Amino acid sequence: MRIVTTREVARQTREMFELAEKEDVIVKRGQKYFQIIEKEKPNSKLVSDEWLDEFFKIPAEYRCNPFDVSPSGDLFFGDKRNLEHIDKAIKQAENGQTRRFSKEAQEELFRL
């Protein structure tokens, strides 16, 4: 994610749009922020009906706003259980409680 000023957008418009194709570009104007979003069609929704259907399949007690964690709104981050799993893995890694997989185990796990 990159935060730019309105002056940068005005001076480097082409570069800002090209950058927005690769990463999130946020424009700061005063105390407000605006996001440049690439869309295939001008009338397309940012969140599709399919996305909503999948989001509501997550049990209500585990549901959270995935946009708080992921700019893309990836539904993996809409489930608190997944976030807890990530937090647990990070804490284990910080405490040196990680293990290395052999090449064979990696191939089996990731079906390489």
N, C-alpha and C positions, 0 to 999 in steps of 0.2 A: 504494500500500500504506500502511496506517495501523496503527501499533502502539498498542494501548490497554491500560490496566490492568484488573484484575478489578473494581476499584472503579468505573471508568467503565462497565463492562458492567452492573454491578448497579444503578447509578443511572440509566443511560440505555439500558436494554435495547432498547426500540423503535428508538431512533436507531441503535444498533449494528447491528441486523438490517437496517434500511433502508440503512445505509452498505455493508453486506456485499453487497447486491444490485448495488452500483455499482463497488465496488473491494474488494481484498483487505483483510480485517481480521484482524490477529494480536493475540491476547490474551497479554500477558506475565504470568506467575504465577511469582514467584520467579526461578529461573534457567531456566525452561522457557517455551516459546512454543506456543500453540495457535491453529489457524486456524479461523475461522468460514467454512463452505462452504455455499453454497446448492445444493440438489439438488431435482430435480423429484419423485423418488420416494425414500423412505427406504432402500430396499434396492438402489438403483442403485450401480454401481461408479464410483469416481472415474476409473478408466482403463478404457475399453471394450475389448472384444475387437478391434474394428475399429482402434482406436488402436494396440494391440499389434501387429496385423498390419502396419500401416503403419510402425511403428517398426522392426520386424525386416526390412523391405524395404531399409532403409538399410544399406549395406555395413558390416560389423563394424568395419573400420578407421576409418570416419568417424563411427560412432555415439557419441553422448555423452548425458548426462542432460539433457533439455530443461528439467526443473524447476529446474535450477541457474541458468538464465537467465530463464525465463518462468514465472510462477506458474501459468499455465494449462496448461503442458506442451505448448505449441504445437510440433508436430513439425518445423517449420522450424528451430527451435533445437536439434533433436536430431541435426543433421548438422553436423559440424565444418567442412565446406567452406563452409556458409552463414555460420557464425560468422567464419571467416577472411575471407570477402568483406565482411562488415560492418566488421570491424576495419580492413581495407584502405581501405574507403571513408571511414571516420572519419579515418584518418591522412591521406588525400589532402585531405579537407576542412580539416583543421587546418593543412595546408601550403599552402592556397589553390589546390589543384589541382582545383577543381570547375568545372563549366560549367553555364550556364543553357540550358534547352531553350526553343525558341520555342513559342508557343501551338499551332502546327500540329504540332510534334514531340510535344508533350504529349498532344494529342488522338489522334495516331496511336499513341503508346506505350501510353496508358491506355484507348484505344478509347472516347473520350468522344463 
